Amino acid sequence: MQLVEPALDRLDSYAAALRQGWSPSNTRDVSGEQLAQIAADAAGFIAQFTTPGGIVTLADGTVVPRLPGPVRWMWDGAFCGSISLRYQPGTEELPSTALGHIGYAVVPWKRRNGYATQALRQILPHARAVGLGWVELTTDADNAPSQRVILANGGVLMARVADGVQPGQDRLVWRIVLPG
Ligand SMILES: CC(C)(COP(=O)(O)OP(=O)(O)OC[C@H]1O[C@@H](n2cnc3c(N)ncnc32)[C@H](O)[C@@H]1OP(=O)(O)O)[C@@H](O)C(=O)NCCC(=O)NCCS
C-alpha cells in the first residue's frame, strides 16, 4: 500500500468505493454528494484536494474554510482509503471545528491489512515537514481499531472528553510527538 495524490486516472476506483456506501468523512456520510460532484465536474472534484483553499461542511451543516494540508489516497492497485492532514501554518493549535490534525478511513473490504497503520506512519513526515512538533488525533472512546492505529504510531492518550456532537459519547484525545 502506498499513499498517492488524488488524481483523475484513479477517480473511477474512488467513485466505486463511494457507490458501495463508503464515506471519507467519519462524521457525515458524504458518499452521495461526492458522487454528484464527480458526475458534474470530475476535474473540479480532484482539484479541491490538490489546490489550497475551498470549504468544508461540518456534521452540523456549518460551512468553514478548509485548512491547508494534503489529502492522500491509500492505493494497493485500487483505492483502499483516504487520509488527510490539516493544520494552521506556524502553530500546532487547531480551530475548535477541527477534530484533530489527521483523519483517515479505510474501505470496509480492505480493513485489517495494516493499511491505516501504514498510512498514518507515512503521513507523519509530511506533518513534521510543515513544521508541526506534534499532531493531535481524536477517536471515539469505543473505536478500538483506530486507537490501535495511533498506539502503533507512538500515540499517547492525553484526555477523555465528552463528544459535543453525540450526547453520552466520549472522545479520546491522542498526541503523537514528531521527532525533530
Ligand atoms: C479505524 C480504521 C481506519 C482501521 O483501518 P485498518 O486498515 O483496518 O487498520 P489496521 O489494519 O492498520 O489495524 C489496526 C489495528 O486494529 C486492529 N483492528 C482492525 N479492525 C479491527 C476490528 N474490527 N476489531 C478489532 N481490532 C481491529 C488490527 O488488528 C490492528 O491491531 P494490531 O496493530 O494489534 O494488529 C478502519 O476500521 C476504518 O476506516 N473505520 C471507519 C473510520 C474510522 O473509524 N476512522 C478513524 C476515525 S478516528
The ligand as an SDF file (V2000), in Angstrom:
LIG
                    3D

 48 50  0  0  0  0  0  0  0  0999 V2000
  -10.1520    2.5300   12.0340 C   0  0  0  0  0  0  0  0  0  0  0  0
   -9.7410    2.0430   10.6510 C   0  0  0  0  0  0  0  0  0  0  0  0
   -9.2260    3.2350    9.8510 C   0  0  0  0  0  0  0  0  0  0  0  0
   -8.6620    0.9820   10.7940 C   0  0  0  0  0  0  0  0  0  0  0  0
   -8.2170    0.6480    9.4830 O   0  0  0  0  0  0  0  0  0  0  0  0
   -7.4180   -0.7120    9.2040 P   0  0  0  0  0  0  0  0  0  0  0  0
   -6.6670   -0.5210    7.9280 O   0  0  0  0  0  0  0  0  0  0  0  0
   -8.3460   -1.8630    9.2960 O   0  0  0  0  0  0  0  0  0  0  0  0
   -6.4110   -0.7550   10.4410 O   0  0  0  0  0  0  0  0  0  0  0  0
   -5.1720   -1.7100   10.5810 P   0  0  0  0  0  0  0  0  0  0  0  0
   -5.3270   -2.8800    9.6660 O   0  0  0  0  0  0  0  0  0  0  0  0
   -3.9430   -0.8700   10.4610 O   0  0  0  0  0  0  0  0  0  0  0  0
   -5.3800   -2.2630   12.0540 O   0  0  0  0  0  0  0  0  0  0  0  0
   -5.0160   -1.5410   13.1890 C   0  0  0  0  0  0  0  0  0  0  0  0
   -5.2130   -2.4100   14.4050 C   0  0  0  0  0  0  0  0  0  0  0  0
   -6.6110   -2.5040   14.7050 O   0  0  0  0  0  0  0  0  0  0  0  0
   -6.9980   -3.8700   14.7170 C   0  0  0  0  0  0  0  0  0  0  0  0
   -8.3230   -3.9420   14.1490 N   0  0  0  0  0  0  0  0  0  0  0  0
   -8.7020   -3.5100   12.9330 C   0  0  0  0  0  0  0  0  0  0  0  0
  -10.0150   -3.7020   12.7810 N   0  0  0  0  0  0  0  0  0  0  0  0
  -10.4610   -4.2790   13.9090 C   0  0  0  0  0  0  0  0  0  0  0  0
  -11.7190   -4.7120   14.3660 C   0  0  0  0  0  0  0  0  0  0  0  0
  -12.8070   -4.5770   13.5940 N   0  0  0  0  0  0  0  0  0  0  0  0
  -11.8100   -5.2480   15.5930 N   0  0  0  0  0  0  0  0  0  0  0  0
  -10.7280   -5.3680   16.3860 C   0  0  0  0  0  0  0  0  0  0  0  0
   -9.4860   -4.9510   16.0220 N   0  0  0  0  0  0  0  0  0  0  0  0
   -9.3590   -4.4240   14.7920 C   0  0  0  0  0  0  0  0  0  0  0  0
   -5.9910   -4.5880   13.8780 C   0  0  0  0  0  0  0  0  0  0  0  0
   -5.8990   -5.9450   14.2250 O   0  0  0  0  0  0  0  0  0  0  0  0
   -4.7280   -3.8520   14.2410 C   0  0  0  0  0  0  0  0  0  0  0  0
   -4.2770   -4.2610   15.5030 O   0  0  0  0  0  0  0  0  0  0  0  0
   -2.7560   -4.6700   15.7480 P   0  0  0  0  0  0  0  0  0  0  0  0
   -1.9460   -3.4330   15.3990 O   0  0  0  0  0  0  0  0  0  0  0  0
   -2.6980   -5.0310   17.1790 O   0  0  0  0  0  0  0  0  0  0  0  0
   -2.5100   -5.7920   14.8160 O   0  0  0  0  0  0  0  0  0  0  0  0
  -10.9450    1.4060    9.8910 C   0  0  0  0  0  0  0  0  0  0  0  0
  -11.5560    0.4400   10.7210 O   0  0  0  0  0  0  0  0  0  0  0  0
  -11.9950    2.4230    9.4560 C   0  0  0  0  0  0  0  0  0  0  0  0
  -11.8850    3.0080    8.3890 O   0  0  0  0  0  0  0  0  0  0  0  0
  -13.0090    2.6480   10.3000 N   0  0  0  0  0  0  0  0  0  0  0  0
  -14.0430    3.6200    9.9990 C   0  0  0  0  0  0  0  0  0  0  0  0
  -13.4890    5.0260   10.0070 C   0  0  0  0  0  0  0  0  0  0  0  0
  -12.7540    5.3630   11.3030 C   0  0  0  0  0  0  0  0  0  0  0  0
  -13.1280    4.9330   12.3750 O   0  0  0  0  0  0  0  0  0  0  0  0
  -11.6860    6.1850   11.1590 N   0  0  0  0  0  0  0  0  0  0  0  0
  -10.9000    6.6450   12.2700 C   0  0  0  0  0  0  0  0  0  0  0  0
  -11.5760    7.7730   12.9600 C   0  0  0  0  0  0  0  0  0  0  0  0
  -10.6820    8.3050   14.3950 S   0  0  0  0  0  0  0  0  0  0  0  0
  1  2  1  0
  2  3  1  0
  2  4  1  0
  2 36  1  0
  4  5  1  0
  5  6  1  0
  6  7  2  0
  6  8  1  0
  6  9  1  0
  9 10  1  0
 10 11  2  0
 10 12  1  0
 10 13  1  0
 13 14  1  0
 14 15  1  0
 15 16  1  0
 15 30  1  0
 16 17  1  0
 17 18  1  0
 17 28  1  0
 18 19  1  0
 18 27  1  0
 19 20  2  0
 20 21  1  0
 21 22  1  0
 21 27  2  0
 22 23  1  0
 22 24  2  0
 24 25  1  0
 25 26  2  0
 26 27  1  0
 28 29  1  0
 28 30  1  0
 30 31  1  0
 31 32  1  0
 32 33  2  0
 32 34  1  0
 32 35  1  0
 36 37  1  0
 36 38  1  0
 38 39  2  0
 38 40  1  0
 40 41  1  0
 41 42  1  0
 42 43  1  0
 43 44  2  0
 43 45  1  0
 45 46  1  0
 46 47  1  0
 47 48  1  0
M  END
$$$$
